[in-house]
Amino acid sequence: MTEPLNLLRQHGFSELACQFAAFIDRKEQGEHPVISLTAGLLTEAMAQGHVCLNLAHLPETLQAMTDLLPGSIEDWQAALKAGKSVGEPGEYKPLILTDEGLLYLYRYWLDERDVAEAIRQRLHQVEDLDVFQLNKDLADWHNPVEGVDWQKVAVAIALSWHIAVISGGPGTGKTTIVLKILQCLQKQYSTKAPSPLKGEGWDGGESTLRIGLAAPTGKAAARLQQSISREQNLEVKTLHRLLGITEHNEQGRYNAERTLPLDVLIIDEASMIDISLMAKLMRAMPQKARLILLGDSQQLASVESGAVLANLSEGEQGYFSDEFIIQFHSLGLDTQRSPSPSKGEGQYGGESIKGLNTNHILTDSFVRLQHSYRFDKDSLIGQLAAEVNAGHSDHAIQLLQAQPESTWLPPDEQSLLNTVSKGYQTFIDAVENEAKPQQILQAFDEFRVLAALKQGPQSVNSVNRMMTRLLAQRGWRTAQTYYPGRPIMITQNDYRQQLFNGDIGVMLRDEQGQLKACFYFGEELRWVGLNRLPAHETVFAMTVHKSQGSEFDAISILLPDEISPILNRELLYTAVTRARKTLSILASEQVLTHTIDTRHQRETGLKHQLEK
């Protein structure tokens, strides 16, 4: 397939895309170059996070190839169907083409089908629900907010349906909801005095309910563990650990034949779950087990293909049947309110409640949290997040222009140097004054630089090099691989050491004067010998992707000085909402506007599969 392969390489396609195109060409014996070329396009689209290739809406980065393809979608579909490598849904072929013009790798089509089927199977109410007890628990929960208490609505759907999807931005109370769900479950299934939850379940009198708590990453699991450990005795696991997935067993220990020993599974930070991991999870879930997903659907999706939480949340404002509204009358869902389309989720005003008899996919199973307990209506972080989320670049620019000059800066080296050195000054002083390890770690966690890119002039690596030079000028021994004060981030899970991808520590001397890596989990210091550290890197700056699930008092967001395909509003929204108190942005107006105006919507067919 000399011509298609050369064309792909000329357009800068990856070697993987070229090799897969060559593989398909061999199966077609060189007779259908359009199929080979399209296979390369599909591979490249998947590398960008798409689950499939939408023939009607090619990603912008692939549109340069359109001149080499059939003129109409109908002709293109006909050309694909002419070969033996492309099949219809249900056939066992390398490529699957749907009637809607979506082209999949067979494995990804199967994953999406299985996820949709498992969700549909759970779209019904829990049979043995004690409605009286749940209403009493909700009424006894004193949580004064104006209008509808969306936290209570979230708990109600989580307890009453076999699948619940709870989407909300930072500060909307998702961790509080998890704790309340656990407490209400305990009331539902205990026939005598409540007992603490244990392991993957608990013994609540005459009834035993097996509960699992999980998150996609080790860092997210650790944060949830810290949040609930004071009130509940449950272990939070990564999804990989829960399913028994290892480098030697990619399918996991649990599957359709050997299902998870769970009755309820609660998953936090669900926005980071890709379609393949979700499929493995769904296949391993017992048919009667309940699934509760929590996360922020506006955040960056997983690094791998798919955006399951975003797919389930897209266009949703919360639809509730008349039966649900009557059943949970104290929630106030009978009040009609108008949606506020200019506000993103977790924002500050504008509610949408729809009581109707409808067959909407997630009726009574989805809620969008709309009250922020962290940011008020005058908060810069809250306002900026809302404008970015809505794609209002002009409003966001005006908002930033009205702030002090230190809030929005050009991405030049001097501005970056001033911002970074000022941001880390408390940490630098703590290290140089030999403060207590806990104080040093807390000082380091007050500030972080979040960059869009890992490499390049304005990137994670450039900031790390800048800080290394700055500290060397102050006498730090940064020329050495290991030196006191070096902040590090773990980049590979190590269950033996209980260190996970994204965990952050600082190299310090312990009480015996030995240089070790020091981590601070909850209220506990953990020292790890340098020779026992898993893969790690310096972390004065981190990518926005790596920052998901983290929060800092102050952040500086660094965008490149040139427009890049990675820039989009989801990335900026994720970065902005990592800040608790203050933020600054280093970016040109052109790049900032482009970032807010660009939405990265991944191509999937999950929503359509659910509607079947």
LINNOR-V923471 format. One line per field, one symbol per residue. burial: I if it has 16 or more other C-alpha atoms within 10 Angstrom, else O. A space follows every 10 residues. Layout:
burial->???
This chain:
burial->IOOIIOOIOO OOIOOOIIII IIOIIOOIOI OIIIIIIIII IIIIIIIIII IIIIIOOIIO OOOOOOOOIO OOOOOIIOII IOIOIIIOIO OOIIIIIOOO IIIIIIOIII IIIIIIIIII OIIIIIOOOO OOOIIOIIOO OOOOOOOIII IIIIIIIIII IIIIIIIIII IIIIIOIIII IIIIIIIIII OOOOOIIOOI IIIIOOOOII IIIIIIIIII IIIIIOIIOO OIIIIIIIII IIIOIOOOOO IIIIIOOOII IIIIIIIIII IIIIIIIIII IIIIIIOOII IIIIIIIIII IIOIIIIIII IIIOOIIIII IIOIIOOIOI IOIIOOOOOO OOIIIIIIII IIIIIIOOOO IIIIIIIIII IIOOIOOOOI IIIIIIIIII IIIOIIIOOI OOOOOOOIII IOOOOIOOII IOIIOIIIOI IOOOOOIOOI IOIIIIIIII IIIIOOOIII IIIIOIIIOO IOOOOIIIOO OIIIIIIIII IIIIOOOOII IIIIIIIIIO OOOOIIIIII OOOOOOIIOO OOOIOIOIII IIIIIOIIII IIOIIIIIII IOOOOOIIII IIIIIIIIII IIIIIIIIOO IIIIIIIIII IIIIIIIOOI OO
